[in-house]
Amino acid sequence: MSENFDITFVRPEHRAAMPLWKMIRDVCRGADAVKSAGHDYLPRLDPTDRSARNRRRNEDYLARAVFYPITGNTKIGMLGMAFRKVPTLNAPDKLACLLNNADGAGTSIYQQSQVVLENILEAGREGLFADYSAADQRPIIVGYRAEDIVNWRTQTLNGQTRLVLVVLREITEEPDGYGFKLRVQYRELALESGAFVCRVWKRTGPDETGPYAIAEETTPRAFASSGPWDEIPFAFVGAQNNDPTLDEPPLAALAEINLGHYRNSADYEDSVWFCGQVQPWMSGLDTEWRDHLEKTGVKVGSRNPLMLPKDGAFAYAQAQPNMLAKEAMDSKRDYMVALGARLIEQNSAIKTATQASSEQTAATSLLSICVANVSEAYTRVLNWCARYAGDASGGWSYTLNQEFIARVADSGMVTAIVSAWQSGAMRDADLVRTFQKLDIIDPAVDPDDVIQALKDKPPTFTGLNNGDD
């Protein structure tokens, strides 16, 4: 069978991106992942020398290298800024189950969206599939990492570019005594004759070593009384936009410099070890003295006087320190700070709120795009889930915070806002939304509910003291 008709076919651009994704994920995981890769990220010293001595030298070279988790810390900092506020979920009561269990496995939509944004920062790509769990009689949202979205195809239908094929690689656990076996299967999402079809491909044969064949095939319906889906309920999430094309991972440049810093660290630590070893030397010895010292040995230390012949000398030789590797490390560190690794350098200088906000704008602009893309993709998937639940009204949303810097509202600002509202220059809804942005009012609360609560509040009388008539 031709490779093009094999469900395991992988698009060339996906195959080409795999090494980059692996590198970034290893760097984000930290020293254990980078060092366990051995010399994949660290060059070998004298690779033509296959002796045991050179092998041992390379092992020591790898062991002494220090990896600084700059990229991973930067990613954690970005996630912290994005989830500084709880995302806002606007969904019908039928989808309340997604709040605490979005994927049917106990992961809340809040936790799942954190993982999605993390994968976007690392790989620049993620996928969300709106599925229906027949066992639980409810819609679920399943996330797929970039590595598992192996094939896709779009087609122009009625003047619109539509997704007509997505192939997802899945790994399942099957019981094997008290252990388990990992099985690879493929899920095909296809649009055929205007209808969405879902197929699951598994290996055939007694030992599951044969070719892949269709094990399940379904034609999902939005709800019981409706016809088949006229689109594939799968949303791509990207670092730049949410189309099927691959985007550059946001942390790619930082990870590359981080690895360069790691290689400089290996050279620096090797140089420190080599230059730090002092070499004793003697001069003025004749053959008799040399043989005598070789026979009896030499003890070096303040309590072991060393007997030498006339005109004999003893001293230590030590190499001059090599600072080139250290300078290269410092240069890369400064460059990583410029790329946005704020967490590796604490600046104690006091800044005004305007200065801090303007400095963060450039550092978080890329994060803003990623957060907006995640929100947009979840909003699409949420409305698909609503259709599974029988609600095709649309308008539901899931929005992540894009206010990465806490806005400080002083008393003068609050007074000016309230004065503008009282004079009629600001509507009730605008007043509530402004206070929500300033964290004075909970951003998750519907502004209409706040306005209604204010209207229903009984009047407050001031200026009256106990005992007044």
JOWOUR-V296293 format. One record per backbone hydrogen bond with DSSP energy under -0.5 kcal/mol. NH is the residue of the N-H (numbers start at 1). CO is the residue of the C=O. E is the energy in kcal/mol with one decimal. If there is no record, write none. Layout:
NH,CO,E + NH,CO,E
//
This chain:
5,2,-1.5 + 6,3,-1.6 + 9,6,-2.1 + 11,150,-2.3 + 15,11,-2.2 + 16,12,-2.3 + 17,13,-1.3 + 18,14,-1.0 + 21,17,-2.2 + 22,18,-2.5 + 23,19,-2.3 + 24,20,-2.3 + 25,21,-2.4 + 26,22,-2.5 + 27,23,-2.4 + 28,24,-2.4 + 29,25,-1.9 + 30,26,-1.4 + 34,30,-2.0 + 35,31,-3.0 + 36,32,-2.0 + 37,33,-0.8 + 37,34,-0.5 + 38,35,-1.8 + 40,37,-1.6 + 41,38,-0.7 + 46,44,-0.5 + 47,44,-0.5 + 49,46,-1.8 + 50,48,-0.8 + 55,51,-2.1 + 56,52,-2.3 + 57,53,-2.0 + 58,54,-2.3 + 59,55,-1.9 + 60,56,-2.2 + 61,57,-2.3 + 62,58,-2.2 + 63,59,-2.3 + 64,60,-2.4 + 65,61,-0.9 + 67,65,-0.5 + 68,66,-0.5 + 69,67,-0.6 + 70,68,-2.5 + 73,69,-1.9 + 74,70,-2.2 + 75,71,-2.4 + 76,72,-2.2 + 77,73,-2.3 + 78,74,-2.3 + 79,75,-2.4 + 80,76,-2.3 + 81,77,-1.9 + 82,78,-2.4 + 83,79,-2.2 + 84,81,-1.1 + 88,399,-2.7 + 89,87,-0.6 + 90,88,-0.6 + 90,397,-3.2 + 91,89,-0.6 + 95,92,-1.8 + 96,93,-1.7 + 98,95,-1.6 + 99,96,-1.1 + 100,96,-0.5 + 100,97,-0.5 + 101,97,-1.7 + 102,107,-3.4 + 103,107,-0.9 + 108,106,-0.6 + 109,98,-1.2 + 110,99,-0.6 + 112,108,-2.7 + 113,109,-2.1 + 114,110,-1.4 + 115,111,-1.9 + 116,112,-2.3 + 117,113,-2.4 + 118,114,-2.3 + 119,115,-2.4 + 120,116,-2.0 + 121,117,-2.3 + 122,118,-1.7 + 123,119,-3.2 + 124,119,-0.7 + 124,120,-1.5 + 125,119,-0.7 + 126,237,-1.6 + 127,144,-2.0 + 128,235,-2.4 + 129,142,-2.7 + 130,233,-2.6 + 131,129,-0.8 + 131,140,-2.4 + 133,138,-2.8 + 134,132,-0.8 + 137,133,-1.4 + 138,133,-1.5 + 140,131,-2.8 + 141,102,-2.7 + 142,129,-2.6 + 142,140,-0.5 + 144,127,-2.7 + 146,125,-0.7 + 148,145,-1.3 + 149,145,-0.6 + 149,146,-1.1 + 150,148,-1.2 + 150,167,-1.0 + 151,167,-1.3 + 153,165,-2.1 + 155,162,-2.6 + 157,155,-0.7 + 157,160,-3.3 + 160,157,-1.7 + 162,155,-3.1 + 162,160,-0.7 + 164,153,-2.4 + 165,153,-1.5 + 166,189,-2.2 + 167,151,-2.8 + 168,187,-2.6 + 169,148,-3.1 + 170,185,-3.2 + 172,183,-2.8 + 174,172,-0.5 + 174,181,-2.7 + 176,179,-2.2 + 179,176,-2.1 + 181,174,-2.7 + 183,172,-2.7 + 183,181,-0.5 + 185,170,-2.7 + 186,201,-2.1 + 187,168,-2.8 + 188,186,-0.6 + 188,199,-3.2 + 189,166,-3.2 + 189,187,-0.6 + 190,188,-0.6 + 190,197,-2.7 + 191,164,-2.3 + 192,190,-0.6 + 192,195,-2.7 + 195,192,-1.6 + 196,229,-1.9 + 197,190,-3.1 + 198,218,-2.8 + 199,188,-2.6 + 200,216,-2.2 + 201,186,-3.5 + 202,213,-2.5 + 204,211,-1.6 + 208,205,-1.1 + 210,204,-2.8 + 213,202,-2.7 + 215,200,-3.3 + 216,200,-1.4 + 218,198,-2.8 + 222,227,-1.0 + 226,223,-2.1 + 229,220,-1.3 + 233,231,-0.7 + 234,232,-2.7 + 235,128,-3.0 + 237,126,-2.8 + 239,124,-1.1 + 240,241,-0.5 + 247,124,-0.5 + 250,120,-0.7 + 251,121,-1.6 + 252,249,-1.8 + 255,251,-2.4 + 256,252,-2.2 + 257,253,-2.0 + 258,254,-2.2 + 259,255,-2.1 + 260,256,-1.9 + 261,257,-2.6 + 262,258,-1.8 + 263,259,-2.4 + 264,260,-2.2 + 265,261,-2.0 + 266,262,-2.0 + 267,263,-2.0 + 268,264,-2.6 + 269,265,-3.0 + 270,266,-2.0 + 271,267,-2.3 + 272,268,-2.7 + 273,269,-2.2 + 274,270,-2.4 + 275,271,-3.3 + 276,272,-1.6 + 277,274,-0.8 + 278,276,-0.7 + 279,317,-2.8 + 280,278,-0.5 + 281,315,-2.6 + 283,313,-2.1 + 290,286,-2.4 + 291,287,-2.5 + 292,288,-2.1 + 293,289,-2.5 + 294,290,-2.2 + 295,291,-1.8 + 296,292,-2.5 + 297,293,-2.2 + 300,298,-0.5 + 304,301,-1.5 + 307,305,-0.6 + 308,306,-0.5 + 312,309,-2.1 + 313,283,-2.2 + 315,281,-2.2 + 317,279,-2.4 + 323,321,-0.7 + 327,323,-2.5 + 328,324,-2.2 + 329,325,-2.2 + 330,326,-2.4 + 331,327,-2.2 + 332,328,-2.2 + 333,329,-2.4 + 334,330,-2.3 + 335,331,-1.8 + 336,332,-2.4 + 337,333,-1.8 + 338,334,-1.8 + 339,335,-1.5 + 340,336,-0.6 + 340,337,-1.1 + 341,336,-2.5 + 342,340,-2.3 + 344,341,-1.1 + 345,342,-1.3 + 347,345,-0.5 + 348,346,-0.7 + 356,352,-2.4 + 357,353,-2.4 + 358,354,-2.4 + 359,355,-2.2 + 360,356,-1.8 + 361,357,-1.3 + 362,358,-0.8 + 363,359,-0.9 + 364,360,-2.2 + 365,361,-0.7 + 368,364,-2.5 + 369,365,-1.6 + 370,366,-2.0 + 371,367,-2.8 + 372,368,-2.4 + 373,369,-2.3 + 374,370,-2.2 + 375,371,-2.4 + 376,372,-2.4 + 377,373,-2.4 + 378,374,-2.5 + 379,375,-2.1 + 380,376,-1.9 + 381,377,-2.4 + 382,378,-2.8 + 383,379,-1.8 + 384,380,-1.6 + 385,381,-2.5 + 386,382,-1.9 + 387,383,-1.6 + 388,384,-2.0 + 389,385,-1.5 + 390,387,-1.5 + 391,386,-3.3 + 392,390,-0.6 + 397,90,-2.1 + 399,88,-2.6 + 401,82,-0.6 + 404,402,-1.2 + 406,404,-0.5 + 409,407,-0.6 + 410,408,-0.7 + 414,410,-2.2 + 415,411,-2.4 + 416,412,-2.2 + 417,413,-2.3 + 418,414,-2.5 + 419,415,-2.4 + 420,416,-2.1 + 421,417,-1.9 + 422,418,-2.7 + 423,419,-1.9 + 424,421,-1.1 + 425,420,-1.9 + 426,420,-0.9 + 431,427,-2.1 + 432,428,-2.2 + 433,429,-2.5 + 434,430,-2.2 + 435,431,-2.1 + 436,432,-2.0 + 437,433,-2.0 + 438,434,-1.3 + 439,436,-1.2 + 440,435,-2.5 + 441,435,-1.5 + 445,442,-1.5 + 449,446,-0.7 + 450,446,-1.6 + 451,447,-2.5 + 452,448,-2.3 + 453,449,-2.2 + 454,450,-2.1 + 455,451,-2.0 + 456,452,-2.1 + 457,453,-0.7 + 461,459,-0.5 + 468,465,-1.9
//
